[in-house]
């Protein structure tokens, strides 16, 4: 059965005590994004992917944030009436049961959020390993378990020392700035497209590889397929009305390397978004990926979105444009803050096309009405 992060008592307890629920929403969205594509393309039952990675990352992030916002101890060590040590687990102390699960997701493939990296650095500095806190259920009876409780308190202290340092706070700010820069760049890109076109047909597709093959596809091969796809847009007729695009490469524990793409098409020349998206997806599967690829057409399933920002969008459709920017573009950029590929800094993980210069003739309908732009995205998270 699929486990929704927001349904877990351990997470809801934190989010109702000052932590941003948007953080849980981000990890739920990342998890749902990976699972939904698997279900539609592969026919797999839900819930096989999220519990292993995104759910644990979210748990670690919320644990670290809870540690940083106050100085509460995980375990309170007292004396009973007979002078014996007595250990009382506080909220943070109950997380000791998840310690091995937290460490199990450590990876050289992904770059986690700065808060998650704080946790792993603290464990490394204290030389804590999987099994160190194994079966800590009899804290009031076993002297060694009291020592473990003290060590867990020390772990929280080390997290605070690292997380509150000037260097770490700068890293968090830099990661946030990187997202803001990418988001504003995409926002400007969309704005420039609407200066040229009164209507845009917006397509949202995911490109991936068949199960069984996905783990055999290297980063170099995936990037070669993406380059081949971009080059083919110059001469293939199915792209003749595509006037802009945004792409992003990601890596999933089960899906391997895959791509998220947004296409902007001239709405005056093409209207059937579902069919065009299907054509592009099939072209990726057969011609580009050499029959190794799969695709997911989000436009075919527009009804599953409570707030839909894809399909035909008019320049003056303020609401739909705002939904597109805040729930499609913002989400695509936002994920970089929390989970991204660990790559050479010279390798781009997100990119976009170039908008052709406007005609100097002055032809075309003028855009005289102001559009309220969502400068601050709806998934903003405070620190």
KALINVEN-V178831 format. One line per field, one symbol per residue. phi: phi as a letter, one per 20 degrees, with the letter a starting at -180 (. if undefined). psi: psi as a letter, one per 40 degrees, with the letter a starting at -180 (. if undefined). burial: + if it has 16 or more other C-alpha atoms within 10 Angstrom, else -. A space follows every 50 residues. Layout:
BEGIN
phi=???
psi=???
burial=???
END
This chain:
BEGIN
phi=.fdegfefgfeffffedoefffffffffffffgfffffffeemfffnedf fecgffffffgfffffffebdfefcedcdefenefcddfegffffffegf ffffegbeeddefffffgfffffffelecfnfdfleddfeddffffffff fffffffffffffefffffffffffffffgfffffffffffffffecfcc eedccddbcfgndgfeeeffffffffffffffffcfffdfdedaaccbdc cdgdemfbcdccdddffedbceffffffgffffffeeeelmeecbcefff dgffefceddnfcegeegfffffgfeddffffffggfdbbfecgfeefdb bbedeffffefnfoffdeefdfeffdffdfcec
psi=hhhhdeehdddddddefeihddddddddddddddddddddddeiiieedd ddcdddddddddddddddeafiidhhhahaeeeihhhhhadddeeddedd dddeehiedihiiddddddddddddefiihedfhfgefdedhdddddddd dddddddddddddeiddddddddddddddddddddddddddddeddhdih hhihihhaiihdddeehidddddddddddddeedehdeedeheiihihhi hiddeahiihihhhiheeehdgddddddddddddddddefeeiiihhddd fdeehdhheiahhidegdddddddddecddddddddddhiigiheehhei iiahhiiiieeeiihigdiihhhgdhiefhhi.
burial=---+++---++--++---+++-++-+++-+++-+++++--+-----+-++ --++++++++++++++++---++++-+-------+++-+-+++-++--+- +++--+---+++++++++++-++----+----+--+--+-----++-+++ ++++++++++-++----+---+---+--++-+++-++-++++++-+++++ +++++++++++--++------++-++--+--+------+-++++++++++ +++-+++++++++++++---+-++-+++-++++++--++--+++++++++ -+-----+++++++++---++++++++++++++++++++++-------++ -+------------------------+-++---
END
